[in-house]
Amino acid sequence: MIFHYGAAYRFSPFPRGYLAVDLFFLLSGFVIAYTYEDRLGSTWSIRRFAWARMVRLYPLAVAGVASVAFLHAIYPASSIGGWELLRRAVLNAALLPDLSARPEEHFPLVGPAWSLFYEIAVNAAYALALPWLTRRILWVVVAVAGVLLAVAAYRAGTVELLHHDLGTGAARTIFSFGLGVLAFRHMVAVIAALGNIPRLVSYALVLLAFSVPRLSGGNWAVDLFSIAVVSPLAFVIAMQPATRAAGTVESWLGDLSYPIYVLHMPVALYTGVGLGWAVSGAPLSAIACVATLVASYVALFYDRQARSSLNALPAVGRAMSAQLASQAR
């Protein structure tokens, strides 16, 4: 959020904030494996896993796209026609790239949705490949993705915009997601090897990685070091037990993280329009940050209700009951 607001409003405390996406994929790989790996290997079907991921990702994504589409529809300065706006909104809400547009406009209404497209794709690939995804094979997959990522980053000079190409975007996603799955599978050994490093070191490492200034050359190497070394190290340090107070704060921030990610650009647009673009720079970023936090907290209630309603659909209930009955037989 702060990185995007800085880029838009000329206020950049985290010039490498785009690396947060790679940390997101790392976290996702761990969380998906931790939550679903045993279930997919026993009681859960691919269909049930796919439904669980759709219910988790789509309600807020649709809300974010709808809010931007509404603003474009009513804002006099918008130059997007009705049918074109509808086409873009449908694709963006479905978390599918608009391949007819320029690469930077594949997700024209809610730009950060590109990572959700890759998230869905890598989740599907992981679930389908899981029966054959031994530790050894996973290490090979991560190594190959890492080499492809390194070559692409060297050619581009940075990893920031590699998602504009589906191939390099896939390598970027698979590398960090795979590291997250490996962290889950080697969790006990990793924690034992690190000892009791204070958890605050994790935060310090992440903020340091995001704060490294852009260089005249070699940015690709700094990015790769952050993705392959700093983020995984910070993540495994964060596996240390938290105090009760820290755990409460982290849980609250964790709940807010997805709403913030999906809504921060729509909220920024509404904030700028609402203020008549009379404010700019750091003040506008600060106002937009506060507005995003408020909107995200409100969105939590919508998201929880939407997910509860979707999971309570009769067809879903019948499918799950049938699956359980089949397993019982």
Secondary structure, 3 states (H helix, E strand, C coil): CHHHHHHHHCCCCCCCHHHHHHHHHHHHHHHHHHHHHHHHCCCCCHHHHHHHHHHHHHHHHHHHHHHHHHHHHHCCCCCCCHHHHHHHHHHHHCCCCCCCCCHHHCCCCCCCHHHHHHHHHHHHHHHHHHHHCCHHHHHHHHHHHHHHHHHHHHHHCCCCCHHHCHHHHHHHHHHHHHHHHHHHHCHHHHHHHHCCCCCHHHHHHHHHHHHCCCCCCCHHHHHHHHHHHHHHHHHHHCCCCCCHHHHHHHHHHHHHHHHHHHHHHHHHHHHHHHCCCCCCHHHHHHHHHHHHHHHHHHHHHHHHHHHHHHHCCHHHHHHHHHHHHHHHC
